[in-house]
Amino acid sequence: LLTLSWVPLPGLNTFISYAIKEEKRDTVEFVNYDTGGVETADNRKVNDDRIIGTVSYVLLRNLSVTASYAYIHNKVRQEIRLSPDDPAYWDSRVPYKTMAQSYSFDIHYSPKSFISLDAGINHTISRGRFSASASNLNDIPVFSDLKTRETNYTASGEYQFKEGFSAGLQYRYSTLKDLQDNPYNEIDDGR
């Protein structure tokens, strides 16, 4: 994990974080529900990469803006049993990959010390899939293909009362688009 925070100018804050993780296992045991027996898969390896960056700027004493970016990448390689028959057919070192990128922009405004107003937009693109190495199984990965785009719009306000109570209101509007229109997954476009 590596993080860096920098304040190059008064009111301007920057932050970046990078994390990488690797995990290895020689054996992974799971229950075969058809036979009731325990199966063993070998050679599981997981790699995770994450980058997060944020820039905040105080434009006025009561007005600030923040822009953020996040990148998340995950890759898993392991043996997968592709046949319930005995002897079983195993595909070795099958990769499953996911990736997401997220962009956001937020505004905070406080016209009075007891009033807080916020608005923001967040846009995320994500995708994932696995690949079988056997030539006669090339049609199987289509079941895992995933690519989506999601956008969220938010607006909120809060009022602080003198007695320590507060009242707030938040509105959120979201859209989701399945860019693959894969008939084998359960993701529907929506808002």
C-alpha positions as CSV (number, residue, x, y, z in Angstrom):
1,L,0.0,0.0,0.0
2,L,1.4,3.4,-1.0
3,T,-0.4,6.7,-0.2
4,L,0.6,10.2,-0.9
5,S,-1.1,13.4,0.3
6,W,-0.1,16.8,-0.9
7,V,-1.3,20.4,-0.3
8,P,0.4,22.5,-3.0
9,L,-1.7,25.6,-2.3
10,P,-3.9,26.8,0.5
11,G,-7.3,25.2,0.0
12,L,-6.0,22.6,-2.5
13,N,-5.7,19.1,-1.2
14,T,-4.6,16.1,-3.3
15,F,-4.6,12.4,-2.3
16,I,-3.5,9.3,-4.2
17,S,-3.5,5.7,-3.0
18,Y,-2.2,2.6,-4.7
19,A,-2.6,-0.9,-3.3
20,I,-1.6,-4.3,-4.7
21,K,-2.3,-7.6,-3.2
22,E,-1.4,-11.1,-4.3
23,E,-2.7,-14.4,-2.9
24,K,-1.7,-18.0,-3.7
25,R,-3.1,-21.3,-2.6
26,D,-1.9,-24.8,-3.5
27,T,-5.3,-26.4,-3.0
28,V,-8.9,-25.2,-2.7
29,E,-11.5,-27.8,-1.5
30,F,-15.2,-27.5,-2.3
31,V,-18.2,-29.8,-2.0
32,N,-19.5,-31.5,-5.2
33,Y,-23.2,-31.3,-4.6
34,D,-23.9,-34.0,-7.3
35,T,-21.8,-36.7,-5.5
36,G,-21.6,-35.3,-2.0
37,G,-17.8,-35.7,-2.1
38,V,-15.1,-33.2,-1.6
39,E,-13.2,-32.0,-4.7
40,T,-9.8,-30.3,-4.8
41,A,-8.8,-27.6,-7.2
42,D,-5.1,-26.6,-7.5
43,N,-3.1,-23.5,-8.2
44,R,-5.3,-20.6,-7.2
45,K,-3.7,-17.2,-7.6
46,V,-5.4,-13.9,-7.0
47,N,-4.1,-10.4,-8.0
48,D,-5.8,-7.2,-7.0
49,D,-4.8,-3.6,-8.0
50,R,-6.5,-0.5,-6.7
51,I,-5.8,3.2,-7.4
52,I,-7.8,6.0,-5.8
53,G,-7.1,9.7,-6.4
54,T,-8.9,12.8,-5.1
55,V,-8.5,16.5,-5.6
56,S,-10.4,18.9,-3.4
57,Y,-10.4,22.7,-3.7
58,V,-11.9,25.3,-1.4
59,L,-13.1,28.0,-3.8
60,L,-14.6,30.2,-1.1
61,R,-14.9,29.9,2.6
62,N,-18.3,28.2,2.2
63,L,-17.9,26.5,-1.2
64,S,-15.7,23.5,-2.1
65,V,-15.4,21.0,-5.0
66,T,-14.0,17.5,-5.1
67,A,-13.1,15.3,-8.1
68,S,-12.2,11.7,-7.6
69,Y,-11.1,8.7,-9.7
70,A,-10.9,5.0,-8.7
71,Y,-9.6,2.0,-10.7
72,I,-10.1,-1.5,-9.4
73,H,-8.7,-4.6,-11.2
74,N,-9.0,-8.2,-10.0
75,K,-7.7,-11.4,-11.7
76,V,-8.2,-14.9,-10.4
77,R,-6.5,-18.0,-11.9
78,Q,-7.4,-21.5,-10.8
79,E,-8.5,-24.9,-11.9
80,I,-12.2,-25.3,-12.6
81,R,-14.1,-28.5,-13.0
82,L,-16.0,-28.2,-16.3
83,S,-17.6,-31.7,-16.3
84,P,-19.6,-33.6,-13.7
85,D,-18.6,-36.9,-15.3
86,D,-16.0,-39.3,-13.8
87,P,-13.3,-38.9,-14.6
88,A,-13.9,-35.2,-14.3
89,Y,-12.6,-32.7,-16.9
90,W,-10.5,-30.0,-15.3
91,D,-9.4,-26.8,-17.1
92,S,-6.2,-25.5,-15.5
93,R,-5.3,-21.9,-14.7
94,V,-8.6,-20.5,-15.9
95,P,-8.5,-16.7,-15.6
96,Y,-11.4,-14.6,-14.4
97,K,-10.9,-10.9,-14.7
98,T,-12.9,-7.9,-13.4
99,M,-12.3,-4.2,-13.8
100,A,-14.1,-1.1,-12.7
101,Q,-13.3,2.6,-13.2
102,S,-15.3,5.3,-11.3
103,Y,-15.3,9.0,-11.8
104,S,-17.0,11.5,-9.5
105,F,-17.5,15.2,-9.0
106,D,-19.1,16.8,-5.9
107,I,-19.9,20.3,-4.8
108,H,-20.4,21.4,-1.1
109,Y,-22.0,24.8,-0.3
110,S,-22.9,26.2,3.1
111,P,-24.7,29.6,2.7
112,K,-25.1,29.8,6.5
113,S,-23.3,27.9,9.3
114,F,-26.5,25.9,9.9
115,I,-27.3,25.0,6.3
116,S,-25.4,22.5,4.2
117,L,-26.1,21.8,0.5
118,D,-24.4,19.0,-1.6
119,A,-24.6,17.9,-5.2
120,G,-22.7,15.3,-7.1
121,I,-22.3,13.0,-10.1
122,N,-20.7,9.6,-10.2
123,H,-20.0,7.5,-13.3
124,T,-18.8,3.9,-13.2
125,I,-17.8,1.5,-16.0
126,S,-17.2,-2.2,-15.1
127,R,-16.6,-5.4,-16.9
128,G,-15.8,-9.0,-16.2
129,R,-15.3,-12.4,-17.9
130,F,-13.6,-15.7,-17.6
131,S,-11.9,-17.7,-20.4
132,A,-11.7,-21.5,-20.9
133,S,-8.6,-22.9,-22.5
134,A,-10.2,-26.0,-24.1
135,S,-11.1,-25.4,-27.7
136,N,-14.3,-27.4,-27.5
137,L,-15.5,-25.1,-24.6
138,N,-15.0,-21.7,-26.2
139,D,-18.8,-21.0,-26.0
140,I,-18.8,-21.3,-22.2
141,P,-17.2,-18.0,-21.3
142,V,-20.1,-16.1,-22.9
143,F,-22.1,-16.9,-19.7
144,S,-19.8,-14.7,-17.7
145,D,-19.4,-11.7,-20.0
146,L,-20.3,-8.6,-18.2
147,K,-20.0,-4.9,-19.1
148,T,-22.1,-2.2,-17.4
149,R,-22.2,1.6,-17.1
150,E,-23.9,3.2,-14.1
151,T,-24.4,6.9,-13.4
152,N,-25.6,8.4,-10.1
153,Y,-26.8,12.0,-9.6
154,T,-27.3,13.1,-6.0
155,A,-28.5,16.3,-4.3
156,S,-28.9,16.8,-0.5
157,G,-29.5,19.4,2.1
158,E,-29.3,19.6,5.8
159,Y,-30.5,22.1,8.4
160,Q,-29.0,22.2,11.9
161,F,-31.3,23.3,14.7
162,K,-30.0,25.1,17.8
163,E,-31.0,22.2,20.1
164,G,-28.5,19.8,18.3
165,F,-31.2,18.3,16.0
166,S,-30.9,18.3,12.3
167,A,-33.2,17.6,9.4
168,G,-32.1,16.6,5.9
169,L,-33.4,15.7,2.5
170,Q,-31.6,13.6,-0.1
171,Y,-32.5,12.9,-3.7
172,R,-30.7,10.3,-5.9
173,Y,-31.3,9.4,-9.5
174,S,-29.4,6.4,-11.0
175,T,-29.2,4.8,-14.4
176,L,-27.8,1.4,-15.2
177,K,-27.0,0.2,-18.7
178,D,-26.0,-3.4,-19.6
179,L,-23.6,-2.7,-22.5
180,Q,-23.3,-6.4,-23.4
181,D,-27.0,-7.2,-23.4
182,N,-25.9,-10.7,-22.5
183,P,-29.0,-13.0,-22.5
184,Y,-27.4,-15.3,-19.9
185,N,-27.1,-12.7,-17.1
186,E,-29.8,-11.2,-15.0
187,I,-28.8,-7.5,-15.4
188,D,-31.5,-5.3,-16.8
189,D,-31.2,-1.7,-17.9
190,G,-32.9,0.6,-15.4
191,R,-33.2,3.9,-13.6
